[in-house]
Amino acid sequence: MKLSVFTVMDHHPAMTRTLPELYAQTMREAELADALGYDTFYVAEHHFHEYGVVPDPAPFLAAIAQRTRRIRLGPAIAALVFRHPLAVAESYAMLDQLSGGRAVLGVGSGYLKHEFEGFAIDPATKRERFDSGLAALKKALAGGVINVPAFADRRIPIQVAVLRKEAAYHVGARGDDLMCVPYASVDRFDEVGEMVEAFRRGRADANMPAGPESSVWAFHTYVAETDDKTRADASECFDRYVASRLYAKRQTYDDILASGLGLLGGIETVASKIAMLSAMGVGHVMTLTSFGGLAEDKVRQSMTMMFEKVLPRAAEIARKVAAR
């Protein structure tokens, strides 16, 4: 199982932490993820609201690239509907150069009403805009549109984000890799396995079988010694984060415990869920570790515990299950 870190970069002006402090804290968390061995550090792109305060992840990730050595870096997602695809290609090709070949490119259409209003784009056109933008982006990164030397060095991995369960098959059938936040896409934990299977079926129909690492799945994550300690540390911040999502799909801390669509709890609880995800065919998990103004020391403690204690314990559980 690969573990990555994903941050929405939600900002809460009523709190004492300033925006520059949030940026600095996130960079330190990226450095920690690099040191621990996380696979990728993902940053969300959002516009016109404190729910996400990185309107262009590329320069932010380029700054992180100068402070890290091995961790991959990418947006989750670059909203192709809001930018010209060639500008996106140029930005992330440059990130790839600055990071020494560590760029990953998550792409999607965007989904928040106020963002479409802010850019004066009709949401009804987003599917057509995204499809044409993705085709142009792929062609550009392959060196087929314009001659930019940065494009020629290697194939930057592209992961296509979906919000609906039905879309997983279509992404696979197109031969693409998948990115998904189950919290926003399904109602129950066991439905993640259904999405994995739909994606694999699509890839099989495209004669491009999907391995465990062909899809990446994001979960809000906080780990402490026990479930009760996790609730004490993180529930208030999680609910604050949820409240910042405006009209987007919401689940409070208790809701997400009931649906199972988070990795929130003690070491044994979260390790068991990681083992179950592995059994479903999930090979790459994005951990959304910082939310709602959660204190930096708690974020760092959770990140460390997730990698050093939960992941090994999940592997033990998986081995025992396989041996039965």
C-alpha positions as CSV (number, residue, x, y, z in Angstrom):
1,M,0.0,0.0,0.0
2,K,1.3,3.4,-1.0
3,L,0.4,6.4,1.3
4,S,0.3,10.0,0.1
5,V,-0.7,13.3,1.7
6,F,-3.5,15.5,0.4
7,T,-4.3,19.0,1.6
8,V,-7.3,21.1,0.6
9,M,-5.7,24.1,2.4
10,D,-8.9,25.3,4.1
11,H,-8.3,28.6,5.8
12,H,-10.4,30.0,8.7
13,P,-9.9,33.7,9.1
14,A,-11.6,33.8,12.5
15,M,-8.8,31.7,13.9
16,T,-5.4,33.1,15.0
17,R,-3.4,31.3,12.3
18,T,-2.8,33.6,9.4
19,L,-2.7,32.7,5.7
20,P,1.1,33.0,5.5
21,E,1.3,30.7,8.6
22,L,-0.9,28.2,6.9
23,Y,1.3,28.2,3.8
24,A,4.4,27.8,6.0
25,Q,2.9,25.0,8.1
26,T,1.9,23.1,4.9
27,M,5.4,23.3,3.6
28,R,6.8,21.9,6.8
29,E,4.3,19.0,6.6
30,A,5.5,18.3,3.0
31,E,9.0,18.1,4.4
32,L,7.9,15.7,7.0
33,A,6.0,13.6,4.4
34,D,9.2,13.5,2.4
35,A,11.3,12.4,5.3
36,L,8.8,9.7,6.4
37,G,8.5,8.1,2.9
38,Y,5.1,9.2,1.7
39,D,4.7,8.7,-2.0
40,T,3.1,12.0,-3.2
41,F,2.1,15.4,-1.7
42,Y,-1.1,16.6,-3.3
43,V,-2.5,20.2,-3.0
44,A,-6.0,21.1,-4.1
45,E,-6.9,23.9,-6.5
46,H,-9.8,26.1,-5.3
47,H,-11.0,29.6,-6.0
48,F,-12.9,32.5,-4.5
49,H,-13.4,31.1,-1.0
50,E,-11.5,30.2,2.2
51,Y,-12.5,26.5,1.7
52,G,-9.3,26.3,-0.4
53,V,-6.6,29.0,-0.6
54,V,-4.3,27.7,-3.4
55,P,-5.7,29.0,-6.7
56,D,-2.8,27.6,-8.6
57,P,-1.0,24.6,-7.0
58,A,2.0,24.7,-9.5
59,P,4.0,27.6,-7.9
60,F,3.2,26.3,-4.4
61,L,4.4,22.8,-5.3
62,A,7.5,24.3,-7.0
63,A,8.3,26.0,-3.7
64,I,7.9,22.7,-1.9
65,A,10.1,21.0,-4.5
66,Q,13.0,23.1,-3.3
67,R,12.5,21.9,0.3
68,T,12.1,18.2,-0.5
69,R,14.2,15.5,-2.2
70,R,12.2,12.4,-3.2
71,I,8.4,12.9,-2.7
72,R,6.3,13.3,-5.8
73,L,4.2,16.5,-6.1
74,G,0.9,17.2,-7.8
75,P,-2.4,19.0,-7.8
76,A,-5.6,17.3,-6.7
77,I,-6.9,18.5,-9.0
78,A,-5.9,20.9,-11.7
79,A,-9.3,22.2,-12.9
80,L,-9.1,22.0,-16.7
81,V,-12.4,23.8,-17.1
82,F,-11.0,27.0,-15.6
83,R,-7.6,27.1,-17.4
84,H,-6.3,26.7,-20.9
85,P,-5.0,23.2,-21.2
86,L,-1.7,24.4,-22.7
87,A,-1.1,26.7,-19.8
88,V,-1.7,23.8,-17.4
89,A,0.7,21.7,-19.5
90,E,3.4,24.4,-19.3
91,S,3.0,24.9,-15.5
92,Y,3.3,21.3,-14.6
93,A,6.0,20.6,-17.1
94,M,8.0,23.4,-15.4
95,L,7.2,21.8,-12.0
96,D,8.5,18.5,-13.3
97,Q,11.8,20.2,-14.3
98,L,12.2,22.1,-11.0
99,S,11.5,19.0,-9.0
100,G,13.8,16.7,-10.9
101,G,11.0,14.6,-12.5
102,R,8.7,14.3,-9.5
103,A,5.5,15.9,-10.9
104,V,2.2,14.0,-10.9
105,L,-0.9,15.6,-12.6
106,G,-4.3,15.1,-11.1
107,V,-7.0,16.6,-13.3
108,G,-10.7,17.2,-13.1
109,S,-13.5,19.5,-14.1
110,G,-14.3,21.3,-10.8
111,Y,-17.6,21.0,-9.0
112,L,-18.3,24.1,-6.8
113,K,-21.0,26.4,-7.9
114,H,-19.3,29.6,-6.9
115,E,-16.2,28.7,-8.9
116,F,-18.1,28.4,-12.1
117,E,-19.9,31.6,-11.3
118,G,-16.7,33.4,-10.6
119,F,-15.2,32.3,-14.0
120,A,-18.5,33.0,-15.8
121,I,-18.7,29.4,-17.0
122,D,-21.9,27.5,-17.5
123,P,-21.6,24.2,-15.4
124,A,-23.6,22.5,-18.1
125,T,-20.6,22.8,-20.4
126,K,-18.1,21.3,-18.0
127,R,-18.0,17.7,-19.4
128,E,-17.4,18.9,-23.0
129,R,-14.8,21.5,-21.8
130,F,-13.0,18.9,-19.7
131,D,-12.9,16.2,-22.4
132,S,-11.5,18.6,-25.0
133,G,-9.1,20.1,-22.4
134,L,-7.8,16.6,-21.3
135,A,-7.2,15.6,-24.9
136,A,-5.2,18.8,-25.6
137,L,-3.3,18.4,-22.3
138,K,-2.2,14.9,-23.2
139,K,-1.2,15.9,-26.7
140,A,0.8,18.9,-25.3
141,L,2.6,16.8,-22.7
142,A,3.5,14.3,-25.5
143,G,5.1,17.1,-27.4
144,G,2.4,17.1,-30.1
145,V,1.1,20.7,-29.9
146,I,3.9,23.1,-29.3
147,N,7.6,22.7,-29.0
148,V,8.6,23.2,-25.3
149,P,11.7,21.3,-24.4
150,A,10.4,20.6,-20.9
151,F,7.6,18.4,-22.4
152,A,10.1,16.0,-24.0
153,D,11.9,14.6,-20.9
154,R,9.4,12.1,-19.6
155,R,5.7,11.1,-19.4
156,I,4.1,13.0,-16.5
157,P,1.6,10.6,-14.8
158,I,-2.0,11.9,-15.2
159,Q,-4.8,10.9,-12.8
160,V,-8.4,11.7,-13.7
161,A,-10.7,12.7,-10.8
162,V,-14.3,11.5,-10.6
163,L,-17.1,12.4,-8.3
164,R,-19.8,9.8,-9.4
165,K,-19.5,6.1,-9.0
166,E,-20.6,5.5,-12.6
167,A,-17.7,7.6,-13.9
168,A,-15.1,5.2,-12.6
169,Y,-15.8,2.7,-15.4
170,H,-15.6,5.4,-18.1
171,V,-12.2,6.7,-16.8
172,G,-10.9,3.1,-16.9
173,A,-12.4,2.5,-20.4
174,R,-10.4,5.5,-21.7
175,G,-7.2,3.9,-20.4
176,D,-6.6,6.6,-17.7
177,D,-5.6,6.3,-14.1
178,L,-8.2,7.3,-11.5
179,M,-8.4,9.7,-8.6
180,C,-11.4,9.7,-6.2
181,V,-12.5,11.1,-2.9
182,P,-15.0,8.5,-1.7
183,Y,-16.5,10.9,0.9
184,A,-17.9,12.9,-2.1
185,S,-18.8,9.9,-4.3
186,V,-20.4,7.1,-2.4
187,D,-22.5,6.6,0.8
188,R,-20.8,3.7,2.5
189,F,-17.3,2.2,2.9
190,D,-18.0,-1.0,1.1
191,E,-19.0,0.9,-2.0
192,V,-15.4,1.8,-2.5
193,G,-14.8,-1.8,-3.6
194,E,-17.6,-1.4,-6.1
195,M,-15.9,1.6,-7.6
196,V,-12.5,-0.2,-7.7
197,E,-14.2,-3.0,-9.6
198,A,-15.9,-0.7,-12.0
199,F,-12.6,1.0,-12.8
200,R,-10.9,-2.3,-13.3
201,R,-13.6,-3.5,-15.6
202,G,-13.2,-0.3,-17.7
203,R,-9.5,-0.8,-17.9
204,A,-9.9,-4.4,-18.9
205,D,-12.3,-3.5,-21.7
206,A,-9.7,-1.0,-22.9
207,N,-7.1,-3.9,-22.9
208,M,-5.1,-2.0,-20.3
209,P,-5.5,-4.0,-17.1
210,A,-5.3,-1.9,-13.9
211,G,-2.9,-2.7,-11.1
212,P,-3.4,-1.7,-7.5
213,E,-1.6,1.6,-8.1
214,S,-3.6,2.6,-11.1
215,S,-6.1,4.4,-8.8
216,V,-5.6,6.7,-5.8
217,W,-8.3,7.1,-3.1
218,A,-8.5,10.0,-0.7
219,F,-9.7,9.8,2.9
220,H,-9.8,12.3,5.7
221,T,-7.3,10.9,8.2
222,Y,-6.4,11.3,11.8
223,V,-4.7,8.7,13.9
224,A,-4.1,8.7,17.7
225,E,-3.6,5.9,20.2
226,T,-7.3,5.2,20.6
227,D,-10.6,6.1,19.0
228,D,-11.5,8.3,22.0
229,K,-8.3,10.2,21.7
230,T,-8.9,10.7,18.0
231,R,-12.3,12.2,18.7
232,A,-11.0,14.5,21.4
233,D,-8.2,15.7,19.1
234,A,-9.9,16.0,15.8
235,S,-13.7,16.0,15.9
236,E,-14.1,19.8,16.4
237,C,-11.7,20.6,13.6
238,F,-13.3,18.1,11.3
239,D,-16.7,19.7,11.8
240,R,-15.2,23.1,11.2
241,Y,-13.8,21.9,8.0
242,V,-17.1,20.4,6.9
243,A,-18.9,23.7,7.7
244,S,-16.5,25.5,5.2
245,R,-17.7,23.4,2.3
246,L,-20.8,25.6,1.7
247,Y,-23.3,23.6,-0.4
248,A,-21.0,20.7,-1.2
249,K,-21.7,17.3,0.2
250,R,-21.2,17.3,4.0
251,Q,-20.6,14.6,6.6
252,T,-19.9,15.6,10.2
253,Y,-17.5,13.7,12.3
254,D,-20.2,11.3,13.6
255,D,-21.6,11.0,10.1
256,I,-18.3,9.9,8.6
257,L,-17.8,7.4,11.4
258,A,-21.2,5.9,10.5
259,S,-20.5,5.8,6.8
260,G,-17.0,4.6,7.3
261,L,-15.6,7.0,4.7
262,G,-12.8,8.3,6.8
263,L,-9.6,6.9,8.3
264,L,-10.3,8.3,11.8
265,G,-9.5,6.5,14.9
266,G,-6.9,4.6,16.9
267,I,-4.1,2.6,15.4
268,E,-6.0,-0.7,15.4
269,T,-9.1,0.9,13.9
270,V,-7.4,2.6,11.0
271,A,-5.0,-0.3,10.3
272,S,-8.0,-2.6,10.0
273,K,-9.6,-0.3,7.4
274,I,-6.3,0.0,5.5
275,A,-6.2,-3.8,5.3
276,M,-9.8,-3.9,4.1
277,L,-9.0,-1.3,1.4
278,S,-6.1,-3.4,0.3
279,A,-8.4,-6.4,0.1
280,M,-10.7,-4.3,-2.2
281,G,-7.9,-3.7,-4.5
282,V,-6.8,-0.3,-3.4
283,G,-3.1,0.1,-3.6
284,H,-2.7,3.9,-3.1
285,V,-4.4,6.0,-0.4
286,M,-4.2,9.8,-0.1
287,T,-4.5,10.8,3.5
288,L,-6.2,14.2,4.0
289,T,-4.4,14.9,7.3
290,S,-4.8,18.7,7.9
291,F,-8.3,20.2,8.2
292,G,-10.3,22.7,10.1
293,G,-7.3,24.5,11.7
294,L,-5.9,21.3,13.3
295,A,-2.8,22.2,15.3
296,E,0.4,21.5,13.5
297,D,1.8,19.2,16.2
298,K,-1.3,17.0,16.0
299,V,-1.1,16.8,12.2
300,R,2.6,15.8,12.4
301,Q,1.9,13.3,15.1
302,S,-0.9,11.7,13.0
303,M,1.2,11.6,9.9
304,T,4.0,9.9,11.7
305,M,1.8,7.4,13.4
306,M,0.0,6.6,10.2
307,F,3.2,5.8,8.4
308,E,5.3,4.2,11.2
309,K,2.6,2.3,13.1
310,V,-0.7,2.0,11.1
311,L,0.9,0.8,7.8
312,P,3.0,-2.0,9.4
313,R,0.0,-3.1,11.5
314,A,-2.2,-3.1,8.4
315,A,0.3,-5.4,6.6
316,E,0.2,-7.8,9.6
317,I,-3.6,-7.9,9.5
318,A,-3.6,-8.5,5.7
319,R,-1.0,-11.4,6.1
320,K,-3.1,-13.1,8.8
321,V,-6.3,-12.8,6.6
322,A,-4.4,-14.2,3.6
323,A,-3.1,-17.2,5.7
324,R,-6.6,-18.3,6.8
